[in-house]
Amino acid sequence: MQDFADIVTLAIVGSGTGLWDRNVVTGEIRYSHGWVELLGYDLDHISNRIEDSYDRVHPDDLAYVQATMCAHFEGRTPSYEVEHRLRAKDGTFKWVLTRGRVIERDAAGRALRMVGTTTDITSTRLLAEELRNSRDLIANLTNEIPGLVFQYRQAVNGAACLPYASMRIADIYELLPRQVATTVAPLEARIHPEDFDLYRAARVASAADMVPWHCTFRVLLPTQGLRWRQIDARPVRQEDGGILWHGLVVDVTEHKRVEQELKDLACIDHLTQLPNRRAFTERLDEAFLCVGRAAACRGDLHAAGLHENDSRAAVLMIDLDHFKTINDTYGHTVGDAVIRHFAKILRTTLRVTDCAGRLGGEEFAVCLPGADLAQAELFAKRLRRMVAASPAIVRGRPIDFTVSIGISDITACDGQAGDTLARADKALYSAKERGRNRVEVTAGAAAERVIS
């Protein structure tokens, strides 16, 4: 039994813990050798008075220490436990954890004797402070990054959440970290419905091959409305089979806006705001491929996911008559105004599926998907009449002008979309040769005919 007592004593001393025994009635406290050593004293040079023990407590901690001890004396707590600072012999303060319990009470329940331990926790508190400072530093840094720093965890059963989300989530998704701490449902509800499959497919591919998760997508936010976001994250396989991504989501709305503007500049004619030759040619190629697919179906359009209108398309080439004369007579400023006026008229005649473009100078083209030659003729005649009846008004002066139009249809026999455009251009040439202000049609394999 004595051996065990010795072991306990050694364990207490080795842990930086001292013992104390307080007579609550007299206020006398007895300290163990380990207790006084903890503060740099020896047993002969330390007071046993309770008043002196309170003097050693840090002024900022004294009221808390006394209130906690009083609560235990009154029986409101089962034990006494408090972390506080004690002044050592050299004047410095040490953090200690003091635990104790009343072991004797009188018949009225008043505390008579209390024993306990005091453990030096200075190094632990310093380490905790360093960790707290490091955590605060990291949090401050991540919160200043122009984007959402996050962890995305996906469990084996597919359940997902964000264990960590920086405060920037309020800007990126208009959410709070706690709203996604247990589920990603509030976040995914913000993703644009048309982009959700893309967003999910990128994550699934990342999980399947353990490759970076990269995706650009739109979100619909309560306050900001439609915005663009880009996510970049790297996956790590967890021991339980789940996956944890560490990544960043940034706002790329402005980038997308500039990108679209540059794209528009590359595809839009500055003077008329119609598609330029390059953009129109791309749309014409799409119509050509659609007609080709329909022809390859040999009548079974439904099985290929096509409609009857997909099997035909017409192309118009349009030229402003005597435009050089207008330029030479009135100047280029008036000439530009006439071109803009014609483009405005042309836009009013188009369906949503139609496409018109300025090929250069006074030359324009129109693609009418789903239209046969007869329908294209009606379109061209209506456009020709509208132009003839609508002079351009420049500086209060009417400038009359007319147009010549050539039409052809896209056929499965054409090798490329340019073949159709060439036939329409040939028909346009014939219209100009035969007096202008007229429409001429050239079918794919038929003789041309004139419609005035």
C-alpha positions, 0 to 999 in steps of 0.5 A, a space after each residue: 500500500 505504501 508503494 502505491 502511495 509513493 507512486 501516486 506522489 511521484 505521478 503528482 509531482 511529475 505532472 507539475 501538480 501541487 496539493 493544498 488543504 484549506 481550513 475554511 473556518 480559520 482560513 489557513 491553507 497547507 501546501 505540498 512541496 510540489 505546490 510551492 515549487 510550482 511558483 518558485 517558493 519553498 515551504 519556509 518562505 510562503 504564507 499559509 493565510 488565505 488573504 495572502 493566497 488571494 494576493 497571488 491571484 491575478 487581479 483580473 481573475 480574483 473575482 471569478 476565483 472567489 465567486 466560483 469557490 463561494 458557489 461550491 461552499 454554498 453547495 451550488 456546485 459539486 466541486 470547485 474547478 477554475 483556470 486562472 493566473 497565479 503570481 510566481 516568486 519572480 513576479 511573472 504569472 503562471 496559468 494554473 488549473 485548480 480543482 478542489 472539493 469540500 470534504 467536511 461540513 458542519 450540521 448546518 451544511 457549512 464548509 469546514 475543510 476543503 482539499 484540492 490540486 493546482 496544476 501548471 497549465 502555462 505551456 498548454 495555454 500558450 500553445 492554445 493561444 498560438 493555435 488560436 492566433 494561427 486560426 484567426 490569422 488563417 480565417 482573416 486571410 481566407 476572408 480577405 481572399 476575393 472568393 469563397 475558400 471551402 471544404 466540400 465533403 461527400 460521404 460514401 452514401 452521397 450526402 454532402 456538406 461544407 465543413 468549412 466555408 469562409 465568410 465570403 460565402 455571403 458574397 458568392 452564394 448569399 448564404 452563411 457558413 452554418 447553412 451549409 455545414 450539414 448539407 449543400 442543399 441551400 447552395 445547390 438551390 442557387 445554381 441556375 437550373 440550366 447549369 446544374 447538370 454541368 455542375 454535378 457532372 464536373 463533381 462526379 468526374 472529379 470524384 471518379 478519377 480523383 482529378 481537379 473539380 473545375 466548372 464555370 456556371 451561373 447562379 441565381 441569387 436573391 439580391 444580386 440576381 444572375 451571376 457567373 461563378 467558377 469553382 476549382 477544387 482538388 479531391 482527397 480520398 478519406 479513410 472512410 471512403 468519402 471524398 474531401 475537396 479543398 477549393 475556391 469559388 470566385 465571381 467571374 461575372 465581369 470576366 464573362 461580360 468582357 468575354 461576351 463583349 469581345 465575342 460580340 465585337 468579333 461577330 457583330 457588324 459595328 454599323 448595323 449591329 447585325 451579325 458580320 460575315 463570319 457570324 452569318 456563315 456559322 449560322 448558315 453552316 448550322 442550317 446546312 448541316 441540319 438539312 443534311 441530317 434530315 435528308 440522311 434520315 430518309 423521311 424518319 425525322 422523328 426518330 432522329 429528333 428532327 422536325 419537318 422544318 429541319 428538312 429545308 432552308 432558304 438563303 437570300 442575297 440582298 444588295 442596296 441598289 445604286 448605293 455608290 451613287 448615294 455615297 458619291 452624291 450625299 457622302 459617306 455619312 448619309 450612306 452609313 445612315 441608309 445602311 443602318 436604316 435598311 438594317 432596321 427594316 430588315 430586323 423587323 421582318 425576321 422570325 426568332 429562328 431567322 438570321 440576317 448578316 451584313 457581308 460587307 459594304 451594301 451587301 446583306 444575306 438572310 437565312 430562313 430555316 424551315 422555309 421553302 422557296 415559295 415562302 422565301 419569295 413572299 418574305 423577299 417581296 414583302 421586304 422589297 416593298 417595305 424598303 421602297 416605301 420607307 426612305 431613310 430620313 437623314 437631317 430631315 431629308 428623305 433618301 429613297 433607295 431600293 434593293 435587289 434580292 436573289 434567293 436559293 434553297 439549301 439542298 442535300 446535293 450541295 457540297 457545302 453551305 457556300 454552294 447555296 450562297 453562290 447560287 443566291 448570289 448568282 440570282 442577285 446578279 441576275 436581278 441587278 442585270 435585269 433592272 434592279 428593285 426586283 427578286 429573282 429565284 434560283 432553285 437548287 437544280 432548276 432554271 431561274 425565274 424572275 419575280 418583279 
